[in-house]
Amino acid sequence: MRFQMRLFLLALGLALGFAATADAADYAGAISAYRRAHGLPSVKLDGKLNTVALKQAQAMASSGSVSHSAAGSFFSRVAPLRKSRAAENIGAGFLTFAEMLKEWENSAGHRENLLLPGMRRVGVASVDNPKSPTGNSGRW
């Protein structure tokens, strides 16, 4: 049996303007629902944060590693956005975003990022990598 590997990246921040893909919109909706369940406002997709998330997801898929520094340090990647607060969650090995989100909810540090007060925008990305170094083709 072949397993599908997915790598999900979440970049939270305060940003201007937004653009979205269908999957990213679904992911942002799931994150918003989680935040609302904890008394926090929803987040909206942001095109600039999506770009940051996509570059990082591509770098991780290319390198075959789940690392916050695959495309450079997070702070250097978000510095051009000039945001005072930002956070990042990454993960791999989950078939669906719902599974990934559940894992983040159950992890203190990831949950803290999901529930940061004052966050209004989100960028989310996942990347296809049919030559996964784990031997499983699929989506990172």
Backbone as JSON Lines, residues from 0, in Angstrom:
{"i":0,"aa":"M","n":[0.84,-1.17,0.0],"ca":[0.0,0.0,0.0],"c":[0.88,1.24,0.0]}
{"i":1,"aa":"R","n":[0.58,2.19,-0.85],"ca":[1.33,3.45,-0.9],"c":[0.62,4.46,-0.02]}
{"i":2,"aa":"F","n":[1.4,5.21,0.72],"ca":[0.84,6.23,1.58],"c":[1.05,7.58,0.93]}
{"i":3,"aa":"Q","n":[0.11,8.45,1.13],"ca":[0.25,9.8,0.62],"c":[0.84,10.65,1.73]}
{"i":4,"aa":"M","n":[1.93,11.32,1.44],"ca":[2.6,12.17,2.42],"c":[2.26,13.61,2.12]}
{"i":5,"aa":"R","n":[1.83,14.33,3.1],"ca":[1.52,15.74,2.92],"c":[2.31,16.56,3.92]}
{"i":6,"aa":"L","n":[2.76,17.67,3.45],"ca":[3.43,18.61,4.32],"c":[2.58,19.86,4.34]}
{"i":7,"aa":"F","n":[2.22,20.31,5.51],"ca":[1.38,21.49,5.65],"c":[2.17,22.58,6.34]}
{"i":8,"aa":"L","n":[1.98,23.77,5.88],"ca":[2.66,24.9,6.47],"c":[1.64,25.97,6.75]}
{"i":9,"aa":"L","n":[1.71,26.53,7.91],"ca":[0.82,27.6,8.32],"c":[1.68,28.78,8.71]}
{"i":10,"aa":"A","n":[1.41,29.92,8.12],"ca":[2.09,31.15,8.52],"c":[1.0,32.12,8.98]}
{"i":11,"aa":"L","n":[1.04,32.49,10.22],"ca":[0.07,33.44,10.76],"c":[0.7,34.81,10.84]}
{"i":12,"aa":"G","n":[-0.07,35.8,10.56],"ca":[0.46,37.14,10.7],"c":[-0.58,38.2,10.42]}
{"i":13,"aa":"L","n":[-0.19,39.42,10.59],"ca":[-1.02,40.56,10.27],"c":[-0.54,41.06,8.92]}
{"i":14,"aa":"A","n":[-1.4,41.11,7.92],"ca":[-0.95,41.49,6.59],"c":[-2.05,42.18,5.81]}
{"i":15,"aa":"L","n":[-1.69,42.76,4.69],"ca":[-2.63,43.48,3.84],"c":[-2.99,42.64,2.63]}
{"i":16,"aa":"G","n":[-4.22,42.75,2.14],"ca":[-4.64,42.08,0.93],"c":[-4.62,40.57,1.06]}
{"i":17,"aa":"F","n":[-5.38,39.85,0.2],"ca":[-5.31,38.41,0.25],"c":[-5.77,37.78,-1.05]}
{"i":18,"aa":"A","n":[-5.29,36.56,-1.28],"ca":[-5.68,35.73,-2.43],"c":[-5.67,34.29,-1.95]}
{"i":19,"aa":"A","n":[-6.44,33.41,-2.58],"ca":[-6.53,32.06,-2.03],"c":[-6.78,31.01,-3.1]}
{"i":20,"aa":"T","n":[-6.33,29.8,-2.82],"ca":[-6.73,28.63,-3.6],"c":[-7.87,27.97,-2.85]}
{"i":21,"aa":"A","n":[-8.57,27.05,-3.5],"ca":[-9.7,26.38,-2.84],"c":[-9.25,25.64,-1.59]}
{"i":22,"aa":"D","n":[-8.16,24.86,-1.66],"ca":[-7.68,24.13,-0.49],"c":[-7.31,25.09,0.63]}
{"i":23,"aa":"A","n":[-6.55,26.12,0.3],"ca":[-6.12,27.08,1.32],"c":[-7.33,27.74,1.98]}
{"i":24,"aa":"A","n":[-8.36,28.03,1.2],"ca":[-9.57,28.63,1.77],"c":[-10.23,27.67,2.76]}
{"i":25,"aa":"D","n":[-10.27,26.37,2.41],"ca":[-10.82,25.37,3.32],"c":[-9.98,25.29,4.6]}
{"i":26,"aa":"Y","n":[-8.65,25.34,4.45],"ca":[-7.76,25.27,5.6],"c":[-7.96,26.49,6.51]}
{"i":27,"aa":"A","n":[-8.06,27.66,5.91],"ca":[-8.27,28.87,6.69],"c":[-9.61,28.8,7.42]}
{"i":28,"aa":"G","n":[-10.62,28.24,6.78],"ca":[-11.92,28.08,7.41],"c":[-11.84,27.17,8.63]}
{"i":29,"aa":"A","n":[-11.07,26.09,8.52],"ca":[-10.9,25.16,9.64],"c":[-10.16,25.83,10.79]}
{"i":30,"aa":"I","n":[-9.13,26.6,10.46],"ca":[-8.38,27.33,11.49],"c":[-9.28,28.37,12.14]}
{"i":31,"aa":"S","n":[-10.08,29.06,11.35],"ca":[-11.01,30.06,11.9],"c":[-12.01,29.43,12.83]}
{"i":32,"aa":"A","n":[-12.55,28.27,12.45],"ca":[-13.52,27.59,13.31],"c":[-12.89,27.23,14.66]}
{"i":33,"aa":"Y","n":[-11.65,26.76,14.62],"ca":[-10.94,26.42,15.86],"c":[-10.75,27.67,16.72]}
{"i":34,"aa":"R","n":[-10.34,28.76,16.09],"ca":[-10.15,30.01,16.83],"c":[-11.47,30.51,17.43]}
{"i":35,"aa":"R","n":[-12.55,30.48,16.64],"ca":[-13.85,30.94,17.15],"c":[-14.31,30.09,18.33]}
{"i":36,"aa":"A","n":[-14.04,28.78,18.28],"ca":[-14.41,27.88,19.38],"c":[-13.67,28.25,20.67]}
{"i":37,"aa":"H","n":[-12.58,28.99,20.53],"ca":[-11.81,29.43,21.69],"c":[-11.96,30.93,21.94]}
{"i":38,"aa":"G","n":[-13.03,31.52,21.41],"ca":[-13.34,32.92,21.67],"c":[-12.48,33.93,20.93]}
{"i":39,"aa":"L","n":[-11.82,33.51,19.88],"ca":[-10.95,34.4,19.11],"c":[-11.55,34.66,17.74]}
{"i":40,"aa":"P","n":[-11.18,35.78,17.11],"ca":[-11.72,36.08,15.78],"c":[-11.15,35.16,14.7]}
{"i":41,"aa":"S","n":[-11.88,35.07,13.62],"ca":[-11.46,34.3,12.46],"c":[-10.22,34.92,11.83]}
{"i":42,"aa":"V","n":[-9.56,34.15,10.97],"ca":[-8.45,34.65,10.17],"c":[-8.87,34.58,8.7]}
{"i":43,"aa":"K","n":[-8.29,35.45,7.9],"ca":[-8.54,35.46,6.46],"c":[-7.25,35.09,5.75]}
{"i":44,"aa":"L","n":[-7.39,34.47,4.6],"ca":[-6.22,34.14,3.79],"c":[-5.56,35.41,3.29]}
{"i":45,"aa":"D","n":[-4.25,35.36,3.24],"ca":[-3.46,36.49,2.76],"c":[-2.51,36.0,1.68]}
{"i":46,"aa":"G","n":[-2.56,36.62,0.53],"ca":[-1.73,36.2,-0.59],"c":[-0.25,36.25,-0.3]}
{"i":47,"aa":"K","n":[0.2,37.27,0.42],"ca":[1.62,37.39,0.73],"c":[2.06,36.29,1.7]}
{"i":48,"aa":"L","n":[1.23,35.98,2.67],"ca":[1.55,34.89,3.59],"c":[1.46,33.54,2.89]}
{"i":49,"aa":"N","n":[0.51,33.4,1.96],"ca":[0.47,32.16,1.17],"c":[1.77,31.96,0.41]}
{"i":50,"aa":"T","n":[2.32,33.05,-0.14],"ca":[3.57,32.96,-0.88],"c":[4.71,32.53,0.03]}
{"i":51,"aa":"V","n":[4.79,33.1,1.23],"ca":[5.81,32.71,2.21],"c":[5.65,31.23,2.54]}
{"i":52,"aa":"A","n":[4.42,30.79,2.79],"ca":[4.15,29.39,3.13],"c":[4.51,28.47,1.97]}
{"i":53,"aa":"L","n":[4.17,28.87,0.75],"ca":[4.45,28.04,-0.41],"c":[5.95,27.87,-0.63]}
{"i":54,"aa":"K","n":[6.71,28.94,-0.52],"ca":[8.16,28.85,-0.7],"c":[8.78,27.91,0.34]}
{"i":55,"aa":"Q","n":[8.3,27.99,1.56],"ca":[8.82,27.12,2.62],"c":[8.42,25.67,2.35]}
{"i":56,"aa":"A","n":[7.17,25.43,1.98],"ca":[6.71,24.07,1.69],"c":[7.49,23.48,0.52]}
{"i":57,"aa":"Q","n":[7.75,24.28,-0.51],"ca":[8.54,23.81,-1.65],"c":[9.96,23.46,-1.22]}
{"i":58,"aa":"A","n":[10.56,24.28,-0.38],"ca":[11.92,24.03,0.09],"c":[11.98,22.75,0.92]}
{"i":59,"aa":"M","n":[10.98,22.53,1.75],"ca":[10.95,21.31,2.56],"c":[10.75,20.09,1.68]}
{"i":60,"aa":"A","n":[9.83,20.17,0.72],"ca":[9.6,19.04,-0.18],"c":[10.85,18.74,-0.98]}
{"i":61,"aa":"S","n":[11.52,19.77,-1.45],"ca":[12.74,19.61,-2.26],"c":[13.87,18.98,-1.45]}
{"i":62,"aa":"S","n":[14.01,19.43,-0.2],"ca":[15.1,18.92,0.64],"c":[14.74,17.61,1.32]}
{"i":63,"aa":"G","n":[13.45,17.28,1.34],"ca":[13.01,16.06,2.01],"c":[13.05,16.16,3.52]}
{"i":64,"aa":"S","n":[13.03,17.38,4.05],"ca":[13.09,17.55,5.5],"c":[11.99,18.48,5.98]}
{"i":65,"aa":"V","n":[11.52,18.21,7.16],"ca":[10.54,19.08,7.8],"c":[11.34,19.98,8.74]}
{"i":66,"aa":"S","n":[11.57,21.2,8.29],"ca":[12.45,22.11,9.02],"c":[11.98,23.54,8.87]}
{"i":67,"aa":"H","n":[11.96,24.28,9.97],"ca":[11.58,25.69,9.92],"c":[12.59,26.54,9.16]}
{"i":68,"aa":"S","n":[13.77,26.0,8.89],"ca":[14.8,26.79,8.21],"c":[15.09,26.32,6.79]}
{"i":69,"aa":"A","n":[14.26,25.46,6.22],"ca":[14.52,24.93,4.88],"c":[14.65,26.03,3.83]}
{"i":70,"aa":"A","n":[13.89,27.1,3.95],"ca":[13.95,28.21,2.98],"c":[14.54,29.46,3.63]}
{"i":71,"aa":"G","n":[15.35,29.28,4.67],"ca":[15.89,30.4,5.43],"c":[15.09,30.54,6.72]}
{"i":72,"aa":"S","n":[15.6,31.33,7.64],"ca":[14.91,31.48,8.92],"c":[13.52,32.1,8.71]}
{"i":73,"aa":"F","n":[12.59,31.71,9.57],"ca":[11.23,32.24,9.47],"c":[11.24,33.76,9.53]}
{"i":74,"aa":"F","n":[12.02,34.32,10.42],"ca":[12.02,35.77,10.57],"c":[12.56,36.47,9.33]}
{"i":75,"aa":"S","n":[13.55,35.88,8.66],"ca":[14.04,36.49,7.42],"c":[13.01,36.35,6.3]}
{"i":76,"aa":"R","n":[12.23,35.27,6.32],"ca":[11.21,35.07,5.29],"c":[10.03,36.01,5.45]}
{"i":77,"aa":"V","n":[9.68,36.37,6.69],"ca":[8.53,37.26,6.89],"c":[8.93,38.72,7.06]}
{"i":78,"aa":"A","n":[10.22,38.99,7.21],"ca":[10.68,40.37,7.41],"c":[10.19,41.34,6.33]}
{"i":79,"aa":"P","n":[10.21,40.95,5.04],"ca":[9.72,41.89,4.01],"c":[8.26,42.28,4.17]}
{"i":80,"aa":"L","n":[7.49,41.5,4.92],"ca":[6.08,41.81,5.13],"c":[5.88,42.88,6.18]}
{"i":81,"aa":"R","n":[6.93,43.16,6.93],"ca":[6.91,44.21,7.97],"c":[5.78,44.02,8.97]}
{"i":82,"aa":"K","n":[5.7,42.84,9.49],"ca":[4.68,42.52,10.5],"c":[5.34,42.44,11.86]}
{"i":83,"aa":"S","n":[4.65,42.95,12.85],"ca":[5.22,42.94,14.2],"c":[5.07,41.58,14.88]}
{"i":84,"aa":"R","n":[4.11,40.78,14.44],"ca":[3.9,39.46,15.03],"c":[3.65,38.45,13.94]}
{"i":85,"aa":"A","n":[4.27,37.31,14.06],"ca":[4.06,36.23,13.1],"c":[4.44,34.91,13.77]}
{"i":86,"aa":"A","n":[3.88,33.82,13.24],"ca":[4.17,32.48,13.76],"c":[4.07,31.49,12.62]}
{"i":87,"aa":"E","n":[4.64,30.31,12.83],"ca":[4.64,29.29,11.78],"c":[4.44,27.92,12.4]}
{"i":88,"aa":"N","n":[3.56,27.13,11.79],"ca":[3.4,25.71,12.11],"c":[3.71,24.92,10.86]}
{"i":89,"aa":"I","n":[4.47,23.85,11.0],"ca":[4.74,22.95,9.88],"c":[4.46,21.53,10.31]}
{"i":90,"aa":"G","n":[4.27,20.65,9.34],"ca":[4.06,19.25,9.67],"c":[4.03,18.41,8.42]}
{"i":91,"aa":"A","n":[4.18,17.12,8.57],"ca":[4.14,16.19,7.45],"c":[3.65,14.84,7.94]}
{"i":92,"aa":"G","n":[3.23,14.01,7.02],"ca":[2.83,12.65,7.35],"c":[1.35,12.47,7.6]}
{"i":93,"aa":"F","n":[0.56,13.49,7.32],"ca":[-0.88,13.41,7.54],"c":[-1.6,13.39,6.21]}
{"i":94,"aa":"L","n":[-2.61,12.56,6.08],"ca":[-3.33,12.44,4.82],"c":[-4.24,13.62,4.54]}
{"i":95,"aa":"T","n":[-4.75,14.24,5.59],"ca":[-5.67,15.37,5.41],"c":[-5.25,16.55,6.26]}
{"i":96,"aa":"F","n":[-5.73,17.72,5.88],"ca":[-5.46,18.89,6.7],"c":[-6.14,18.77,8.05]}
{"i":97,"aa":"A","n":[-7.31,18.15,8.09],"ca":[-8.01,17.96,9.38],"c":[-7.14,17.19,10.36]}
{"i":98,"aa":"E","n":[-6.43,16.15,9.87],"ca":[-5.52,15.39,10.73],"c":[-4.36,16.26,11.21]}
{"i":99,"aa":"M","n":[-3.83,17.07,10.29],"ca":[-2.71,17.95,10.64],"c":[-3.16,18.97,11.69]}
{"i":100,"aa":"L","n":[-4.32,19.56,11.46],"ca":[-4.84,20.55,12.4],"c":[-5.07,19.92,13.77]}
{"i":101,"aa":"K","n":[-5.57,18.71,13.81],"ca":[-5.78,18.02,15.09],"c":[-4.46,17.83,15.82]}
{"i":102,"aa":"E","n":[-3.42,17.46,15.08],"ca":[-2.09,17.3,15.68],"c":[-1.6,18.63,16.26]}
{"i":103,"aa":"W","n":[-1.79,19.71,15.5],"ca":[-1.39,21.03,16.01],"c":[-2.19,21.41,17.26]}
{"i":104,"aa":"E","n":[-3.48,21.1,17.26],"ca":[-4.32,21.4,18.42],"c":[-3.83,20.66,19.66]}
{"i":105,"aa":"N","n":[-3.28,19.46,19.48],"ca":[-2.81,18.63,20.59],"c":[-1.38,18.91,21.0]}
{"i":106,"aa":"S","n":[-0.72,19.84,20.36],"ca":[0.66,20.21,20.66],"c":[0.67,21.61,21.26]}
{"i":107,"aa":"A","n":[1.22,21.76,22.44],"ca":[1.18,23.05,23.15],"c":[1.71,24.2,22.3]}
{"i":108,"aa":"G","n":[2.88,24.05,21.7],"ca":[3.47,25.14,20.92],"c":[2.68,25.46,19.67]}
{"i":109,"aa":"H","n":[2.22,24.43,18.97],"ca":[1.43,24.66,17.76],"c":[0.08,25.28,18.1]}
{"i":110,"aa":"R","n":[-0.54,24.78,19.18],"ca":[-1.83,25.32,19.62],"c":[-1.69,26.79,19.99]}
{"i":111,"aa":"E","n":[-0.59,27.12,20.67],"ca":[-0.35,28.52,21.03],"c":[-0.31,29.4,19.78]}
{"i":112,"aa":"N","n":[0.35,28.92,18.72],"ca":[0.39,29.67,17.46],"c":[-1.0,29.83,16.86]}
{"i":113,"aa":"L","n":[-1.79,28.75,16.86],"ca":[-3.13,28.81,16.3],"c":[-4.02,29.8,17.05]}
{"i":114,"aa":"L","n":[-3.75,29.96,18.34],"ca":[-4.61,30.8,19.18],"c":[-3.97,32.13,19.56]}
{"i":115,"aa":"L","n":[-2.99,32.57,18.79],"ca":[-2.37,33.87,19.09],"c":[-3.41,34.98,18.99]}
{"i":116,"aa":"P","n":[-3.56,35.77,20.04],"ca":[-4.48,36.9,19.97],"c":[-3.96,37.92,18.96]}
{"i":117,"aa":"G","n":[-4.86,38.61,18.31],"ca":[-4.47,39.67,17.38],"c":[-4.15,39.19,15.98]}
{"i":118,"aa":"M","n":[-4.1,37.9,15.76],"ca":[-3.83,37.41,14.41],"c":[-5.1,37.54,13.58]}
{"i":119,"aa":"R","n":[-4.93,38.06,12.38],"ca":[-6.08,38.3,11.51],"c":[-5.93,37.65,10.13]}
{"i":120,"aa":"R","n":[-4.7,37.31,9.76],"ca":[-4.41,36.77,8.43],"c":[-3.65,35.45,8.55]}
{"i":121,"aa":"V","n":[-3.8,34.61,7.54],"ca":[-3.12,33.32,7.53],"c":[-2.69,32.99,6.1]}
{"i":122,"aa":"G","n":[-1.58,32.29,5.99],"ca":[-1.15,31.73,4.73],"c":[-0.93,30.24,4.93]}
{"i":123,"aa":"V","n":[-1.41,29.44,3.99],"ca":[-1.31,27.99,4.11],"c":[-0.87,27.43,2.77]}
{"i":124,"aa":"A","n":[0.0,26.42,2.79],"ca":[0.44,25.79,1.55],"c":[0.74,24.32,1.78]}
{"i":125,"aa":"S","n":[0.57,23.55,0.73],"ca":[1.06,22.16,0.69],"c":[1.6,21.95,-0.71]}
{"i":126,"aa":"V","n":[2.55,21.03,-0.85],"ca":[3.26,20.84,-2.11],"c":[3.3,19.37,-2.5]}
{"i":127,"aa":"D","n":[3.08,19.1,-3.77],"ca":[3.21,17.74,-4.3],"c":[4.68,17.41,-4.48]}
{"i":128,"aa":"N","n":[5.07,16.21,-4.06],"ca":[6.43,15.72,-4.28],"c":[6.35,14.23,-4.57]}
{"i":129,"aa":"P","n":[6.22,13.86,-5.86],"ca":[6.12,12.45,-6.2],"c":[7.39,11.66,-5.92]}
{"i":130,"aa":"K","n":[8.5,12.32,-5.66],"ca":[9.77,11.63,-5.37],"c":[10.14,11.81,-3.9]}
{"i":131,"aa":"S","n":[9.17,11.64,-3.05],"ca":[9.39,11.78,-1.62],"c":[10.56,10.93,-1.16]}
{"i":132,"aa":"P","n":[11.47,11.48,-0.35],"ca":[12.6,10.69,0.13],"c":[12.2,9.52,1.02]}
{"i":133,"aa":"T","n":[10.96,9.5,1.47],"ca":[10.5,8.38,2.3],"c":[10.09,7.19,1.45]}
{"i":134,"aa":"G","n":[10.09,7.37,0.12],"ca":[9.7,6.29,-0.75],"c":[8.2,6.29,-1.03]}
{"i":135,"aa":"N","n":[7.48,7.17,-0.38],"ca":[6.03,7.28,-0.6],"c":[5.79,8.48,-1.5]}
{"i":136,"aa":"S","n":[5.16,8.26,-2.63],"ca":[4.85,9.4,-3.46],"c":[3.67,10.11,-2.85]}
{"i":137,"aa":"G","n":[3.54,11.37,-3.13],"ca":[2.39,12.1,-2.62],"c":[2.62,13.56,-2.44]}
{"i":138,"aa":"R","n":[1.89,14.1,-1.57],"ca":[1.84,15.55,-1.36],"c":[2.52,15.89,-0.06]}
{"i":139,"aa":"W","n":[3.45,16.83,-0.12],"ca":[4.12,17.33,1.08],"c":[3.49,18.64,1.45]}
